[in-house]
């Protein structure tokens, strides 16, 4: 028989109001699918109102009030609190307070939607169950002083009834006579999609995607969530530079919220758009690129260094070359035995240069080999020739380079490049 005390504790921790909103809303929407056909005008209105609701969250709740990334005029603030309220995600005061805790305590038990507790918890679980550890403290003194924020917080439930549920039906009903379609599709289904699109930033954008600016935290750049949330999916950038009014910094990245804020600034209803210094953005991006390159570098096998190889005299080299195919290139002795049958020029071409200094032939006297060929040859090093390439085969280094240059010039003339 289950422990009644544990069951009572569990039931007490359930956030019943949130559970009702997050289950009844889509349930009513499902009923609308069965009872009311979707009309094209209603679909267009639902999509338009989705964008309006999302911008209220992204440009208002998030970038303006949670991060103070720009300043907004009083009329724009009122517009944004109404737009954000239509998403039915709580008041600005509640939403921004939790989000500031999320940034201050990311990936810790004090993070209200801690990604380390699992995908389901960070997506929706934190909304349904009271946490065993309260979210970390955050400074919300500015929100307490903001008249618009406090007005919306005080009248929040009245406001959401009007802009969240009634307005979608009223617009569709009065203009093209689809009252129930407006209620179901532009109302209930829009709210449901907005909910889970925004929730995906807390969940998917902390699990999937790239980390071009930092990999210490779980936040990632995720294009699909950016597409759903008007640009919020570039979450790795955002967690590195949270007070920047942009989430996307590349010209080709999808961030309509950034464009909306810039448009408001052009209309002079927004100002003081905060941008992190580009030098620091570039520095963070370069640091991550170098870190990834170091991982690649550590997994590459490199040739033996000169100090780790035996120094061999010319006479010893010639003697040893009688037993196995050795040749000299740039002062290094190479064992090419395993490459004889793989050489594109054929086995006999390499054989003709064994026991000799093949520097001139390899570096352009016969064929100017590619970087890949140089890299491959370096992996065949077995020794260093004593004295390097000086006077090997009776040809001094300066004369050898002249031969290489002369052969290159001859080939260019033959190819008609002069």
C-alpha positions, 0 to 999 in steps of 0.5 A: 500500500503506498505511503500516504504521507509521501503521496500527500507531499507529492500532491502538495508539490504539484502546481495545480494552476499551471497543470490546468493551463498546460493540459486544459488549453490543448485539450480544448484545442483538440476538441476544436479540431473535431468540431470546427473546420480551420479556415484560411483567414483564421489560420493566417490570423493565428500565425500572425497572433503567434508572432505577436505573442512571441515578440511580447515574450522575446522582445519584452519579457526576455530582452527588455525586462530580464536583461535590460538590453535596451530601453523602451518608451512608455507606450512601447512598454505597455504594448509589450506587456499586453503582447507578452500576456497573450502568451499566458506565461505569467507576469513579467515580474514573475517571468523575469525574476525566474529568468535572472536566476536561471542566468545567475545559477545556470546548470546548478540546483538553484537554476529554476529550469536546470538542464542537468535535471533532464530534458523533460524537467527543463522543458515542462517539469519545473512548471508543474512541480514545486522545486525542492530547492528554491531558485537562487536570489536575483536582483529585481529592484528595477522591476519593483519600481517599474510602473508598467511591470507592476500594473501588468502584475496586478491586473495579470489575470484580467489582462490574459482573459482579454488578450489571451482568450477573448481577443483571438475570437473577437477579431475572427468573429467580427471580421470574417464570422469565425468566432469558434475558429478564432477561439480554438485556433488563434486562441487555444492552439496558438497559446499551446504552440507558444508555450512549447516553443518558448519551453524549447529554449530551456530544454532543446537549446540546452541539449542540441546544437553548437557551442561556438562561444563557450562550452562550459555551460549547457546552452547551445545555438539551435536553429530549429528553436530559433525558428520557432521563437523569433531568434531566441535559439542562438542560446550559446551566444546569449548566455555568453553575452546576455545583455546584448539586444541581439541573439544572432550576430551573423547577417544570415542568422534568423533573429526577427526579435533583433530586427523588431527592436532595431525597427523600434529604435528607428521609430525612436520608441526604443533606445540605448540598444546594448551591443557587446564589443565585437572584439570580445565576441570574436575573441570568444569565438576564436578561443572555441575554434582553437580549443576544437583544433587542439582536440583535432591536433591531439588525435593526429600522428605527427612525424618524428622530430630531428632530435629524436632520430639517429644521426647517420653518416653518408657512408652508413646511409649508402651501406644501409640503403643496399639492404632496404629502400632509403633515400634522402630528402632535405637532410632526413633519411626516409624508408620508402619500402612500404610506399614503393607499390603505392607511388603514383609514378611507379615503383621504378621511379622511387627505386631510381632515387634510393641510396641518393639525395632526392631533394631536388627531384622531390622539390621540383626538379622532377615533380613539385610535390604537394603539401600532402606528399610532404606530410606523408613523406615526413612520416617515413623518417628514420634518421638524420643525415650527418651534415644535412645535404651539404655536398651530397653527391658532389653538389653543393646546396646552392647549386642544387637549388639552382638546378631546381629553379632551372627545371621549374623555369623549363617546365613553365616555358614548355607550358607557355606560362611565360 
